[in-house]
Structures are given as structure tokens and as C-alpha cells.
Amino acid sequence: SNQKLLHFTNPILLKFFAKDVYAVMNLHEGTTFEAAIYLDNKPLTKQNAGSDLRMDEFGKSVLRVDQGKMYHLVSLKDHGEHEVKIVTNSESLSLFVFTFG
């Protein structure tokens, strides 16, 4: 499968101007992994986390990737300029594309 548009080093950093951030992620068959997601270098909160994030017991905003699909990372009230950061120790992450709303 040579369809990767982008293969990022860790961590992934992306500046954006938007309200919502989605990432199409894929991974090797039969694997799952978790990634910590940050907005402007801070963990997301219930107020700004996308629908696919959960908060762990340490207050981190965590994305669990268990299938290839589009994941909702950030959900803001208003469009604005921000930076999203994705940190994972997984070797199996392939990020295809970001989309914004």
C-alpha cells in the first residue's frame, strides 16, 4: 500500500485556521495505538476536544486509533489560528491527510 500522502515524524505539528480539525489515520492491520493530542501546547478539554478524544486520568487528551478512518481531534466554538500537536510512540501510524471545518 503505497498510498501515503504524508508520513510524519514524531511529534506531528500543524498550524491551522479553523474550528474543527480531523485527521484521516491508518495503521498496520491488527494493531491499535494511542496518541496524545495538544492544542497550542496544552491538552484539550471537554470544551474543545473533538468527538474521538477522551481524557485520561492524568488530564491528557488521548486519541485511540484502532481502525483506518477519519478522527475528530479538535472542536472549537469559533474559527481561529491554532496549532495541533500529535504525540505517539507508535511506529504503526500513517497519517494520510488533515481536513478542517
C-alpha positions, 0 to 999 in steps of 0.5 A: 500500500503505497498510498501515503500522502504524508508520513510524519515524524514524531511529534506531528505539528500543524498550524491551522485556521479553523474550528474543527480539525480531523485527521484521516489515520491508518495503521498496520492491520491488527494493531491499535495505538494511542496518541496524545493530542495538544492544542497550542501546547496544552491538552484539550478539554471537554470544551474543545476536544473533538468527538474521538478524544477522551481524557485520561486520568492524568488530564491528557487528551488521548486519541485511540486509533484502532481502525483506518478512518477519519478522527475528530481531534479538535472542536472549537466554538469559533474559527481561529489560528491554532496549532495541533500537536500529535504525540505517539510512540507508535511506529504503526501510524500513517497519517494520510491527510488533515481536513478542517471545518 
